[in-house]
Amino acid sequence: MTNRRVEFRYDPEVDAAYIPLADGVIDRTVDLEEMPLKLPVLVDLDSSGRIVGIEILHVSSTVGPGESIGQS
């Protein structure tokens, strides 16, 4: 198994992290908070339904005290 570094962007103004997974044009966004799981996550899909990126909302509420949400 190959280790891959996952890049992400964090925007403290809206307390959200975005993980780009593939190049492509975003055709639609699925809001997982509207699904039975109720996760604060948005999934961006291209026109073929492939995942382009994932946005995690309310990031600071999912990180414990003393943990970092910045990139290393």
Secondary structure, 3 states (H helix, E strand, C coil): CCCCCCCCEEECCCCEEEEECCCCCCCEEEEHHHCCCCCCEEEEECCCCCEEEEEEECHHHCCCCCCCCCCC
